[in-house]
Amino acid sequence: MESFDDLQIRCPRLGHEVPFAYCRREAGELPCFRVLLCWQSRIPAEDILRKTLSPEAWERFCRQESKDKVSSLIALIEAAKKRGKEKR
């Protein structure tokens, strides 16, 4: 399968460019809830996610609810803190 992880797009939630790799793991083990909206017109995002996620993870991804702006920012901050601790 062709790798699209290095492709970049402007994230409407963050307001700057992010690679597809970030969108695939933005919510921890799950992709960002907007990944299909943002990427489907450029790449076969749904096919990629179905091939890379377990059936259980795909179901959890499909059941994700969009968050309000403040909740999204808090979740992003927490995820960044967690990634920072894991790198140490």
C-alpha positions as a Markdown table, in Angstrom:
| # | Residue | x | y | z |
|---|---|---|---|---|
| 1 | Met | 0.0 | 0.0 | 0.0 |
| 2 | Glu | 1.3 | 3.4 | -0.9 |
| 3 | Ser | 2.2 | 5.6 | 2.1 |
| 4 | Phe | 0.4 | 8.9 | 2.4 |
| 5 | Asp | 1.7 | 9.7 | 5.9 |
| 6 | Asp | 4.0 | 12.5 | 4.7 |
| 7 | Leu | 1.3 | 14.4 | 2.7 |
| 8 | Gln | 0.2 | 17.6 | 4.4 |
| 9 | Ile | -3.1 | 19.4 | 4.6 |
| 10 | Arg | -4.3 | 22.5 | 6.6 |
| 11 | Cys | -6.1 | 21.3 | 9.7 |
| 12 | Pro | -9.3 | 23.2 | 10.4 |
| 13 | Arg | -9.1 | 22.4 | 14.1 |
| 14 | Leu | -5.5 | 23.4 | 14.6 |
| 15 | Gly | -5.2 | 26.1 | 12.0 |
| 16 | His | -1.9 | 24.9 | 10.4 |
| 17 | Glu | -0.5 | 22.2 | 8.2 |
| 18 | Val | -0.3 | 18.7 | 9.6 |
| 19 | Pro | 0.7 | 15.4 | 7.9 |
| 20 | Phe | -1.7 | 12.5 | 7.3 |
| 21 | Ala | 0.3 | 10.5 | 9.9 |
| 22 | Tyr | -0.8 | 13.0 | 12.6 |
| 23 | Cys | -4.5 | 12.8 | 11.6 |
| 24 | Arg | -4.3 | 8.9 | 11.7 |
| 25 | Arg | -3.3 | 9.0 | 15.4 |
| 26 | Glu | -4.5 | 12.4 | 16.6 |
| 27 | Ala | -6.9 | 10.8 | 19.1 |
| 28 | Gly | -4.4 | 8.4 | 20.7 |
| 29 | Glu | -4.9 | 5.1 | 19.0 |
| 30 | Leu | -7.8 | 6.4 | 16.9 |
| 31 | Pro | -7.8 | 8.8 | 14.0 |
| 32 | Cys | -9.1 | 12.4 | 14.3 |
| 33 | Phe | -12.9 | 12.3 | 14.0 |
| 34 | Arg | -12.5 | 14.7 | 10.9 |
| 35 | Val | -9.9 | 12.6 | 9.0 |
| 36 | Leu | -12.4 | 11.4 | 6.4 |
| 37 | Leu | -13.9 | 14.9 | 5.9 |
| 38 | Cys | -10.4 | 16.5 | 5.5 |
| 39 | Trp | -8.6 | 13.8 | 3.4 |
| 40 | Gln | -11.2 | 11.8 | 1.4 |
| 41 | Ser | -11.1 | 14.2 | -1.6 |
| 42 | Arg | -7.3 | 13.8 | -1.8 |
| 43 | Ile | -6.5 | 10.2 | -0.9 |
| 44 | Pro | -8.4 | 7.0 | -0.3 |
| 45 | Ala | -8.6 | 7.7 | 3.4 |
| 46 | Glu | -11.4 | 5.3 | 4.3 |
| 47 | Asp | -9.6 | 2.4 | 2.5 |
| 48 | Ile | -6.4 | 3.2 | 4.3 |
| 49 | Leu | -8.0 | 3.4 | 7.7 |
| 50 | Arg | -10.0 | 0.2 | 7.2 |
| 51 | Lys | -6.7 | -1.6 | 6.3 |
| 52 | Thr | -4.7 | -0.2 | 9.1 |
| 53 | Leu | -7.2 | -0.2 | 12.0 |
| 54 | Ser | -8.4 | -3.4 | 13.7 |
| 55 | Pro | -12.1 | -4.0 | 13.2 |
| 56 | Glu | -12.7 | -3.0 | 16.9 |
| 57 | Ala | -10.7 | 0.2 | 16.4 |
| 58 | Trp | -12.6 | 1.0 | 13.2 |
| 59 | Glu | -15.9 | 0.6 | 15.1 |
| 60 | Arg | -14.7 | 2.9 | 17.9 |
| 61 | Phe | -13.6 | 5.4 | 15.3 |
| 62 | Cys | -17.0 | 5.4 | 13.6 |
| 63 | Arg | -18.7 | 5.9 | 16.9 |
| 64 | Gln | -16.6 | 9.0 | 17.9 |
| 65 | Glu | -18.6 | 12.1 | 18.5 |
| 66 | Ser | -17.3 | 15.5 | 17.5 |
| 67 | Lys | -16.3 | 17.7 | 20.4 |
| 68 | Asp | -16.8 | 21.4 | 21.0 |
| 69 | Lys | -13.8 | 23.6 | 20.5 |
| 70 | Val | -12.8 | 23.8 | 24.2 |
| 71 | Ser | -13.1 | 20.0 | 24.7 |
| 72 | Ser | -11.0 | 19.5 | 21.5 |
| 73 | Leu | -8.3 | 21.8 | 22.7 |
| 74 | Ile | -8.1 | 20.1 | 26.1 |
| 75 | Ala | -7.9 | 16.7 | 24.5 |
| 76 | Leu | -5.2 | 17.8 | 22.1 |
| 77 | Ile | -3.2 | 19.3 | 25.0 |
| 78 | Glu | -3.5 | 16.1 | 27.0 |
| 79 | Ala | -2.4 | 14.0 | 24.0 |
| 80 | Ala | 0.6 | 16.2 | 23.5 |
| 81 | Lys | 1.6 | 16.0 | 27.1 |
| 82 | Lys | 1.3 | 12.2 | 27.0 |
| 83 | Arg | 3.4 | 12.0 | 23.8 |
| 84 | Gly | 6.0 | 14.3 | 25.4 |
| 85 | Lys | 6.3 | 12.0 | 28.5 |
| 86 | Glu | 6.6 | 8.9 | 26.3 |
| 87 | Lys | 9.6 | 10.4 | 24.4 |
| 88 | Arg | 11.5 | 11.0 | 27.6 |
